[in-house]
Amino acid sequence: MSSVLQTLFAFPNYVLKRNLYVRSACSYESDGKTTVTILNKNFDYGLMIDNVSEYGFILNNGIKTIGPMIIFPKTMLSWNIARSSEMNEKSFSLLFHLEPKLDICVVGLDDDYPRTSEFLQNLHLIFKKYQIPAEILPVHQACSTFNFLNAENRYAAAALIPPKVKCPKDMLLSNYNKKHLEEIEKKSDPFYTHC
């Protein structure tokens, strides 16, 4: 009887010791410091969007664009389209004939449209026809998505239309500090004063 009790009590100790040994292993092997990389400041990632306003976009290299644009990792083109509801197969024809094919196309809409909108359904069908994955988002989200895809070295393009409405200051994509924003507002630059 005592050997049975010893066996019963010995087993949990063995399991407990084994579990303690596994849990004591360190899964984080670093000096404990956290680092942050600001994507827009690193030009090795290519073109990125720093800011968006109702007038256009500011890229990470300081170039200001007025109106809609199509942006690639190393190139930016003006896009002749007035509003999101006018998007059709012809307006994206450039993207469908690229070789090699895009990994993904990010479409930035000028407003937050319901997913059931007819033109959005048509856009999904058009991109599906050409076998190009597409993310169709409001323009602020589309800019951030394009920046991350670009940083991951994906062959991505973004077709962006500036927003219809003025955006609040807390929706800035750039990393300017308060002092810098106040200086810019004093200069009354339309790219910053309304966004």
C-alpha positions as CSV (number, residue, x, y, z in Angstrom):
1,M,0.0,0.0,0.0
2,S,2.7,2.5,0.8
3,S,4.4,1.8,-2.6
4,V,1.1,2.6,-4.3
5,L,0.8,5.9,-2.3
6,Q,4.4,6.8,-3.1
7,T,3.8,6.2,-6.8
8,L,0.6,8.3,-6.7
9,F,2.3,11.2,-4.9
10,A,5.5,11.0,-6.9
11,F,3.7,11.3,-10.3
12,P,2.3,14.7,-9.7
13,N,5.7,16.0,-8.5
14,Y,7.3,14.7,-11.7
15,V,4.7,16.4,-13.8
16,L,4.9,19.6,-11.7
17,K,8.7,19.7,-12.1
18,R,8.5,19.1,-15.8
19,N,5.9,21.9,-16.2
20,L,8.0,24.3,-14.1
21,Y,11.0,23.5,-16.3
22,V,9.1,24.3,-19.5
23,R,7.6,27.5,-18.1
24,S,10.9,28.8,-16.9
25,A,12.2,28.9,-20.4
26,C,12.5,32.5,-21.7
27,S,10.5,33.2,-24.8
28,Y,11.8,36.8,-25.2
29,E,15.5,36.8,-25.9
30,S,16.5,40.5,-26.1
31,D,17.9,43.2,-24.0
32,G,14.3,44.3,-23.1
33,K,14.3,47.5,-25.1
34,T,11.5,48.3,-27.5
35,T,12.3,50.0,-30.8
36,V,10.0,51.9,-33.1
37,T,10.6,52.5,-36.8
38,I,8.7,55.4,-38.4
39,L,8.0,54.1,-41.9
40,N,7.4,57.4,-43.6
41,K,10.9,58.7,-42.7
42,N,12.7,55.8,-44.3
43,F,13.0,56.5,-48.0
44,D,14.2,52.9,-48.7
45,Y,10.6,51.8,-48.4
46,G,9.6,54.0,-51.4
47,L,6.9,56.6,-51.7
48,M,4.4,56.8,-48.8
49,I,1.6,59.1,-47.9
50,D,2.2,61.5,-45.0
51,N,-1.0,63.5,-45.1
52,V,-4.3,63.7,-46.8
53,S,-6.7,66.7,-47.1
54,E,-9.7,67.6,-49.2
55,Y,-7.2,69.2,-51.7
56,G,-4.9,66.3,-52.2
57,F,-2.0,64.4,-50.6
58,I,1.5,65.0,-49.3
59,L,4.1,62.3,-49.9
60,N,7.0,61.4,-47.6
61,N,9.5,63.1,-49.9
62,G,7.6,66.4,-49.5
63,I,5.8,66.5,-52.8
64,K,2.2,67.8,-52.6
65,T,-0.2,66.5,-55.1
66,I,-3.5,68.1,-55.9
67,G,-6.5,65.9,-56.6
68,P,-6.8,62.1,-57.1
69,M,-3.7,60.0,-57.7
70,I,-2.5,56.5,-58.4
71,I,0.6,55.7,-56.4
72,F,3.1,52.9,-56.8
73,P,6.1,52.1,-54.6
74,K,8.4,54.4,-56.7
75,T,6.0,56.4,-58.9
76,M,3.0,58.7,-58.5
77,L,0.6,59.6,-61.3
78,S,-2.3,62.1,-61.3
79,W,-5.6,60.4,-61.9
80,N,-8.4,62.0,-63.9
81,I,-11.5,61.1,-62.0
82,A,-13.9,63.4,-60.1
83,R,-15.5,61.2,-57.5
84,S,-15.6,57.6,-56.3
85,S,-19.0,56.9,-57.8
86,E,-17.5,57.5,-61.3
87,M,-15.1,54.6,-60.9
88,N,-15.4,52.0,-63.6
89,E,-13.4,49.5,-65.6
90,K,-12.0,52.2,-67.9
91,S,-10.7,54.3,-65.0
92,F,-8.6,51.4,-63.7
93,S,-7.4,50.2,-67.2
94,L,-3.8,51.2,-66.5
95,L,-3.6,48.9,-63.5
96,F,-5.1,45.9,-65.3
97,H,-2.4,45.9,-68.1
98,L,0.7,46.1,-65.9
99,E,3.2,43.3,-66.1
100,P,3.9,41.7,-63.6
101,K,0.4,41.8,-62.1
102,L,-0.1,43.8,-58.9
103,D,-0.1,41.8,-55.7
104,I,-2.9,44.1,-54.5
105,C,-4.6,47.3,-55.3
106,V,-5.9,49.6,-52.6
107,V,-8.7,51.9,-53.6
108,G,-9.3,55.0,-51.4
109,L,-12.9,56.4,-51.6
110,D,-13.7,60.0,-51.1
111,D,-16.4,59.2,-48.6
112,D,-17.6,56.3,-46.4
113,Y,-20.0,54.5,-48.7
114,P,-22.2,51.6,-47.6
115,R,-20.8,48.2,-48.7
116,T,-24.0,47.6,-50.6
117,S,-23.5,50.5,-53.0
118,E,-24.0,49.5,-56.6
119,F,-20.7,51.0,-57.8
120,L,-18.8,49.2,-55.0
121,Q,-20.3,45.9,-56.0
122,N,-19.3,46.6,-59.6
123,L,-15.7,47.5,-58.5
124,H,-15.4,44.2,-56.7
125,L,-16.5,42.3,-59.9
126,I,-14.1,44.3,-62.1
127,F,-11.1,43.5,-59.9
128,K,-12.2,39.9,-59.7
129,K,-12.5,39.7,-63.5
130,Y,-8.8,40.8,-63.8
131,Q,-7.7,38.6,-60.9
132,I,-6.2,41.4,-58.9
133,P,-7.0,41.4,-55.1
134,A,-8.4,44.8,-54.1
135,E,-9.0,46.6,-50.8
136,I,-11.7,49.2,-51.1
137,L,-11.6,51.6,-48.1
138,P,-12.2,55.2,-47.1
139,V,-9.2,57.2,-48.2
140,H,-7.6,57.7,-44.7
141,Q,-7.6,53.9,-44.1
142,A,-6.4,53.3,-47.7
143,C,-3.4,55.6,-47.2
144,S,-2.3,53.7,-44.1
145,T,-2.9,50.4,-45.8
146,F,-0.8,51.3,-48.8
147,N,2.0,52.6,-46.5
148,F,2.2,49.2,-44.7
149,L,2.0,47.2,-47.9
150,N,4.8,49.3,-49.4
151,A,7.0,48.8,-46.3
152,E,6.5,45.1,-46.7
153,N,7.9,45.3,-50.2
154,R,4.6,44.2,-51.8
155,Y,4.0,45.1,-55.4
156,A,1.0,47.3,-54.5
157,A,-0.7,50.3,-56.0
158,A,-3.2,52.7,-54.5
159,A,-5.9,54.6,-56.4
160,L,-6.8,57.5,-54.1
161,I,-9.4,60.3,-54.2
162,P,-9.2,63.1,-51.6
163,P,-12.0,63.1,-49.0
164,K,-15.0,65.3,-49.6
165,V,-15.2,66.5,-46.0
166,K,-12.7,68.3,-43.9
167,C,-11.0,65.9,-41.6
168,P,-10.2,66.6,-37.9
169,K,-6.6,67.1,-36.8
170,D,-6.5,63.8,-34.9
171,M,-6.8,61.9,-38.2
172,L,-3.4,63.1,-39.5
173,L,-1.3,60.4,-41.0
174,S,1.9,62.4,-40.5
175,N,3.9,62.4,-37.3
176,Y,4.3,66.2,-36.9
177,N,4.4,67.5,-33.4
178,K,2.0,70.2,-32.1
179,K,4.5,73.0,-32.4
180,H,5.1,72.2,-36.1
181,L,1.4,72.0,-36.8
182,E,0.9,75.5,-35.2
183,E,3.7,76.9,-37.4
184,I,2.1,75.4,-40.5
185,E,-1.4,76.7,-39.6
186,K,0.0,80.2,-39.3
187,K,1.3,80.0,-42.9
188,S,-2.3,79.0,-43.9
189,D,-1.3,76.1,-46.1
190,P,-4.5,74.5,-47.4
191,F,-3.0,71.0,-47.2
192,Y,-2.6,71.3,-43.4
193,T,-5.2,73.8,-42.2
194,H,-8.1,71.6,-43.0
195,C,-6.7,68.3,-42.0
